[in-house]
C-alpha cells in the first residue's frame, strides 16, 4: 500500500483493530520502503506490510514464513500531543519509531488562509502574498535501525546534522536515526516489549516503567541532552506550498556560527519534503535556488536533481525527503526557488519552493563545539 493511501486505509483498519483489541504483527524481515499497515485474514488483523524472513536450513533452502507480534494499534490523537515514549509507525515512510519530545512550530501554509495567527511572513523576492502562521506540533524521534536501510532511498536517515568543532569551519556530523515528524504522520501503537526500538540511544535516553502510559519514560540524560542542545535542535518554522499537486515542505534549522578567514560564517540546514498528491508519475530533474544574504548579496544556484538524486514520485512511492546546508557571511537571509519536474510524456513544469527566512540566534554567546552529551 502506498504511503499516500495510509490515512484512508487506517481510518477503517484502526477502527476494526481498536474495537477488537487486535495486535500489530511484524514478519521477521525488514520492510520495503514506504510501507504501512494493511489487513490480513479478511481484514481482521492489522499487520506491518513487511517481507517475511526466510528461515534457511543447512542447505540454505526456504523453509517458511513466521510472524512475530509487535504491538497493538492505538487511536491517533485528534487533540493534544503524544507523550515521550510513544511508539509509532510513520504514515508516509513506514518506519517504526519512538517519540523523544515535542516541538511547537509555526506552520506557514501558503495553500491555506488561516485567521488564527501568531506571526505573519512576507519574504521579499517571492511575490507579495502574506502568509499567516499557526501553531503545529512536531516531534523529535528515534528511527528503528532495522528500518533505516529500507527507507534510505526515500528519506535520509542521517539528516540531522551539527557543526563539529572550531578547527574546521565546514565540518559537520550527524546522529543516525534522528528525525522530526509532524503530528499527523504519527500512527501510534503500544508494545509489551521492553526494548521495542533498536537504536543506540534508546536505552541511553529512555527506560521501561510498566506503571506509566506509555511505559517508556525519559532518563535524566535525555532531559539534559535536550536542554544543552536546544538551540541546535529546535524546530521553530515550517513552510509549505503546493504547485500542480506537488507539495513542498521546508523546515530550516540554525546550526551556529564559525570563524573562517577573519570573518564570521553562519550555518543553517534545511529539510525538504516533496509529496506527489496526484496519481501521475513525475520525476524531479532540476533545482533552482535564490539565496539572499543580509549583507546584500543575491546568489543563484542551479543543478541537476537534489543531493545527487532525481527521485521519482509515484502513487506507490509519493514522497521524498532530504536535507542540505547553506552558509552566509551574515547573520540572516532568506531563500526561495523552484524544482523542475518531468511528466511521463516528456513535458516539464516548475514547482515553487516556499520562501523561508534564515535567522540566527541573537542571544548566542559562543558557537557550539559539537553536540553536547
C-alpha positions as CSV (number, residue, x, y, z in Angstrom):
1,X,0.0,0.0,0.0
2,X,1.3,3.4,-0.9
3,X,2.2,6.0,1.8
4,X,-0.4,8.3,0.3
5,X,-3.2,5.7,0.9
6,X,-2.2,5.1,4.5
7,X,-4.6,7.5,6.2
8,X,-7.6,6.4,4.1
9,X,-6.9,2.8,4.9
10,X,-6.1,3.3,8.6
11,X,-9.4,5.0,9.2
12,X,-11.1,1.7,8.6
13,X,-8.3,-0.7,9.7
14,X,-7.6,1.0,13.0
15,X,-11.3,1.1,13.8
16,X,-11.6,-2.6,13.4
17,X,-8.4,-3.3,15.4
18,X,-9.3,-1.0,18.3
19,X,-12.7,-2.4,18.5
20,X,-11.4,-6.0,18.8
21,X,-8.1,-5.2,20.6
22,X,-6.2,-6.9,17.8
23,X,-2.4,-6.9,17.6
24,X,0.0,-5.4,15.1
25,X,2.3,-8.1,13.7
26,X,5.9,-7.9,12.4
27,X,7.2,-10.5,10.0
28,X,10.8,-11.4,10.8
29,X,12.3,-9.5,7.9
30,X,12.9,-5.8,7.2
31,X,10.3,-3.7,5.4
32,X,10.5,-2.5,1.9
33,X,10.4,1.4,1.5
34,X,7.3,3.4,2.4
35,X,5.1,0.5,3.5
36,X,2.3,1.0,6.1
37,X,0.0,-1.4,8.0
38,X,-2.5,-3.4,6.0
39,X,-5.1,-6.0,6.8
40,X,-4.7,-9.7,6.5
41,X,-7.1,-12.6,7.0
42,X,-10.0,-10.7,5.6
43,X,-9.2,-7.5,7.4
44,X,-9.3,-9.0,10.9
45,X,-5.7,-8.3,11.8
46,X,-3.7,-5.2,11.2
47,X,-0.1,-6.0,10.2
48,X,3.0,-4.3,9.0
49,X,3.4,-4.8,5.3
50,X,6.9,-6.2,5.6
51,X,8.6,-9.1,3.7
52,X,9.0,-12.2,5.9
53,X,12.4,-13.5,6.9
54,X,13.5,-16.6,5.0
55,X,14.3,-19.3,7.5
56,X,17.2,-21.2,6.0
57,X,18.2,-24.8,6.5
58,X,21.8,-26.0,6.4
59,X,21.3,-26.2,2.6
60,X,20.0,-22.5,2.5
61,X,16.6,-23.6,1.4
62,X,13.4,-21.7,2.2
63,X,11.5,-23.4,5.0
64,X,8.7,-20.9,5.7
65,X,7.5,-17.6,7.0
66,X,7.0,-16.6,10.6
67,X,5.2,-13.6,12.1
68,X,6.1,-12.1,15.4
69,X,3.8,-9.8,17.4
70,X,5.0,-6.1,17.6
71,X,2.1,-4.5,19.4
72,X,-1.4,-3.1,19.2
73,X,-2.6,-0.1,17.2
74,X,-4.0,2.9,19.2
75,X,-6.3,5.6,18.1
76,X,-4.4,8.6,16.5
77,X,-4.8,11.7,18.6
78,X,-7.0,14.3,17.1
79,X,-6.3,16.7,20.0
80,X,-3.4,17.1,22.3
81,X,0.2,15.8,22.0
82,X,1.8,12.4,22.1
83,X,4.0,11.8,25.2
84,X,7.6,10.9,25.4
85,X,8.0,7.2,24.8
86,X,5.1,6.9,22.3
87,X,5.7,4.2,19.8
88,X,4.5,4.8,16.2
89,X,4.7,4.0,12.6
90,X,5.4,6.8,10.1
91,X,2.3,7.1,7.9
92,X,4.3,8.2,4.8
93,X,7.7,6.4,5.1
94,X,6.6,3.4,7.1
95,X,9.4,3.2,9.6
96,X,9.0,2.3,13.3
97,X,10.0,5.0,15.8
98,X,9.6,6.4,19.3
99,X,8.8,10.0,20.4
100,X,11.5,11.7,22.4
101,X,9.8,15.1,22.9
102,X,7.6,17.6,21.1
103,X,8.3,20.9,19.4
104,X,5.8,23.7,18.9
105,X,6.4,25.1,15.4
106,X,4.8,27.9,13.4
107,X,3.4,26.5,10.2
108,X,3.2,28.9,7.2
109,X,1.0,27.1,4.7
110,X,0.7,29.1,1.5
111,X,-2.2,26.9,0.4
112,X,-4.4,27.7,3.4
113,X,-5.7,31.1,4.6
114,X,-5.9,30.9,8.4
115,X,-7.5,33.7,10.5
116,X,-5.6,32.4,13.6
117,X,-2.1,33.9,13.6
118,X,1.0,34.1,15.7
119,X,3.2,35.8,13.1
120,X,3.0,37.0,9.5
121,X,5.5,36.4,6.9
122,X,6.2,38.2,3.6
123,X,9.6,37.4,2.2
124,X,10.8,39.8,-0.4
125,X,11.5,38.4,-3.9
126,X,8.8,35.8,-3.9
127,X,5.6,37.6,-4.6
128,X,3.6,39.8,-2.3
129,X,1.4,37.1,-0.6
130,X,1.4,37.4,3.1
131,X,1.2,34.1,4.9
132,X,-0.2,33.6,8.4
133,X,1.4,31.2,10.8
134,X,-0.4,28.8,13.0
135,X,0.9,26.5,15.8
136,X,1.7,23.0,14.7
137,X,3.2,20.1,16.7
138,X,6.3,18.2,15.5
139,X,8.2,15.5,17.4
140,X,11.9,14.7,17.8
141,X,12.0,10.9,17.3
142,X,14.3,7.9,17.0
143,X,14.0,5.7,14.0
144,X,14.3,1.9,14.4
145,X,17.7,1.0,13.0
146,X,16.2,-2.2,11.4
147,X,14.1,0.0,9.1
148,X,16.8,2.6,8.1
149,X,18.3,0.6,5.2
150,X,14.9,0.3,3.6
151,X,13.8,3.9,3.7
152,X,17.1,5.5,2.8
153,X,16.1,5.8,-0.9
154,X,13.1,7.9,0.2
155,X,14.2,9.7,3.3
156,X,17.6,10.4,4.6
157,X,18.3,8.7,8.0
158,X,21.3,10.9,8.8
159,X,19.6,14.2,8.0
160,X,20.0,15.9,11.5
161,X,23.5,17.4,11.3
162,X,25.6,19.5,13.6
163,X,28.7,21.6,13.4
164,X,31.7,19.7,14.6
165,X,34.4,21.9,16.0
166,X,36.2,25.2,15.6
167,X,39.2,23.8,13.8
168,X,37.2,23.1,10.6
169,X,34.5,25.7,9.8
170,X,32.9,23.3,7.3
171,X,33.0,20.1,9.3
172,X,29.6,18.5,10.0
173,X,28.5,15.3,11.7
174,X,25.2,13.6,12.0
175,X,23.3,11.4,14.5
176,X,21.9,8.5,12.5
177,X,18.2,7.7,13.0
178,X,17.2,11.0,14.5
179,X,14.2,12.7,12.8
180,X,11.4,15.3,13.0
181,X,7.9,14.0,12.5
182,X,4.7,16.0,12.1
183,X,1.7,15.1,14.4
184,X,-0.4,13.9,11.5
185,X,2.3,11.4,10.4
186,X,2.2,9.5,13.7
187,X,0.3,6.2,13.7
188,X,0.6,5.2,17.4
189,X,0.8,1.7,18.7
190,X,1.7,0.0,22.0
191,X,4.0,-2.9,22.8
192,X,4.9,-5.1,25.7
193,X,8.5,-5.4,24.5
194,X,10.8,-3.5,27.0
195,X,13.1,-2.6,24.1
196,X,10.8,-2.2,21.1
197,X,13.1,0.1,19.1
198,X,16.6,-0.7,18.0
199,X,18.7,2.4,18.3
200,X,22.0,3.1,20.1
201,X,20.4,5.9,22.0
202,X,17.2,4.1,23.0
203,X,18.4,2.8,26.4
204,X,20.5,5.9,27.0
205,X,17.5,8.2,26.7
206,X,14.6,6.0,27.8
207,X,13.8,3.4,30.4
208,X,10.9,1.0,30.8
209,X,8.3,1.7,33.5
210,X,5.3,-0.6,33.4
211,X,3.3,1.8,35.7
212,X,3.4,4.6,33.0
213,X,1.4,5.1,29.8
214,X,3.3,4.9,27.5
215,X,5.6,2.7,29.5
216,X,8.9,4.3,28.3
217,X,9.9,7.4,30.3
218,X,12.7,9.9,29.8
219,X,16.0,9.4,31.6
220,X,17.9,12.3,33.0
221,X,20.3,12.0,30.1
222,X,17.5,12.8,27.6
223,X,16.4,15.9,29.6
224,X,20.0,17.1,29.9
225,X,20.7,16.5,26.2
226,X,17.6,18.4,25.2
227,X,18.4,21.3,27.4
228,X,22.0,21.6,26.4
229,X,21.4,21.3,22.6
230,X,18.1,23.1,22.4
231,X,19.4,25.9,20.2
232,X,20.7,23.5,17.6
233,X,17.8,21.0,17.7
234,X,14.9,23.5,17.9
235,X,12.3,23.4,15.2
236,X,10.5,26.7,15.0
237,X,9.2,27.5,11.5
238,X,7.7,25.2,8.8
239,X,6.9,26.4,5.3
240,X,4.5,24.7,2.9
241,X,3.3,25.3,-0.7
242,X,1.6,23.2,-3.4
243,X,2.1,23.6,-7.1
244,X,0.3,21.3,-9.6
245,X,-0.3,18.7,-6.9
246,X,3.3,18.6,-5.8
247,X,3.6,19.8,-2.2
248,X,6.9,21.2,-0.9
249,X,7.5,21.4,2.8
250,X,10.7,23.2,4.1
251,X,12.0,23.3,7.7
252,X,15.1,25.5,8.3
253,X,17.4,25.0,11.3
254,X,20.1,27.3,12.6
255,X,23.3,25.4,13.2
256,X,25.6,28.1,14.6
257,X,28.5,30.4,13.7
258,X,32.1,29.7,12.9
259,X,35.0,32.0,12.2
260,X,36.8,31.4,8.9
261,X,39.5,33.7,7.4
262,X,38.8,36.5,9.8
263,X,35.1,36.5,9.1
264,X,32.0,35.0,10.6
265,X,30.2,32.2,8.8
266,X,26.7,31.4,9.8
267,X,25.3,27.9,9.0
268,X,21.8,26.5,8.5
269,X,20.5,23.2,7.5
270,X,17.1,22.8,5.8
271,X,14.9,19.7,5.5
272,X,12.7,19.5,2.4
273,X,9.9,17.0,1.8
274,X,8.4,16.6,-1.7
275,X,5.0,14.9,-1.9
276,X,3.0,13.9,-5.0
277,X,-0.7,14.4,-4.2
278,X,-1.8,13.1,-7.6
279,X,-1.6,9.6,-9.2
280,X,0.5,10.8,-12.2
281,X,4.2,9.7,-12.0
282,X,6.6,12.6,-12.1
283,X,10.4,12.9,-11.7
284,X,12.4,15.7,-10.2
285,X,15.0,16.9,-12.7
286,X,16.4,20.2,-11.7
287,X,16.6,22.7,-8.8
288,X,16.8,26.5,-8.9
289,X,17.6,28.4,-5.8
290,X,17.8,32.1,-5.0
291,X,19.7,32.9,-1.8
292,X,19.7,36.4,-0.4
293,X,22.0,37.5,2.4
294,X,21.6,40.4,4.8
295,X,25.0,41.6,3.6
296,X,23.3,42.4,0.3
297,X,24.4,39.5,-1.9
298,X,22.0,37.5,-4.1
299,X,23.2,34.1,-5.2
300,X,21.6,31.9,-7.8
301,X,22.2,28.1,-7.7
302,X,21.1,25.7,-10.4
303,X,21.7,22.0,-10.7
304,X,20.5,18.5,-11.6
305,X,18.3,16.9,-9.0
306,X,18.9,17.1,-5.3
307,X,21.6,15.5,-3.1
308,X,22.8,13.6,-6.2
309,X,19.4,12.1,-6.9
310,X,16.5,12.6,-9.3
311,X,13.7,10.9,-7.3
312,X,10.5,9.6,-9.0
313,X,7.3,10.4,-7.1
314,X,4.5,7.9,-7.9
315,X,1.3,6.6,-6.4
316,X,3.3,3.8,-4.7
317,X,6.2,6.0,-3.6
318,X,4.6,9.5,-3.3
319,X,7.2,11.2,-1.1
320,X,10.9,12.0,-0.9
321,X,12.7,13.8,1.9
322,X,16.2,15.2,2.2
323,X,18.4,17.7,4.0
324,X,21.0,20.1,2.8
325,X,23.0,23.1,4.1
326,X,23.7,26.7,3.4
327,X,26.2,29.2,4.9
328,X,26.2,33.0,4.8
329,X,28.6,35.7,5.9
330,X,25.7,37.4,7.5
331,X,23.5,36.6,10.5
332,X,20.3,36.3,8.4
333,X,18.9,36.0,4.9
334,X,16.3,34.1,3.0
335,X,15.9,31.5,0.3
336,X,13.3,30.6,-2.3
337,X,13.2,28.9,-5.7
338,X,11.7,26.1,-7.9
339,X,12.0,22.4,-8.6
340,X,11.6,21.3,-12.2
341,X,9.7,18.1,-12.7
342,X,9.2,15.9,-15.7
343,X,6.0,14.1,-16.7
344,X,5.9,10.7,-18.5
345,X,5.2,12.4,-21.8
346,X,8.5,14.4,-21.5
347,X,6.9,17.7,-20.7
348,X,8.2,19.8,-17.7
349,X,6.7,22.0,-15.1
350,X,8.1,24.1,-12.2
351,X,7.1,23.7,-8.6
352,X,7.5,26.6,-6.2
353,X,9.7,26.2,-3.1
354,X,8.1,28.4,-0.4
355,X,10.3,31.2,0.7
356,X,11.8,30.9,4.1
357,X,13.9,33.0,6.4
358,X,17.4,32.1,7.7
359,X,17.6,33.6,11.2
360,X,20.5,33.2,13.7
361,X,20.1,33.0,17.4
362,X,20.5,36.6,18.6
363,X,21.5,35.6,22.1
364,X,24.2,33.1,21.1
365,X,27.2,33.9,23.2
366,X,29.5,31.2,21.8
367,X,29.1,29.0,18.9
368,X,28.5,25.3,19.6
369,X,31.5,23.0,19.6
370,X,29.5,19.9,18.6
371,X,26.6,18.1,20.2
372,X,26.8,18.1,24.0
373,X,26.0,14.9,25.9
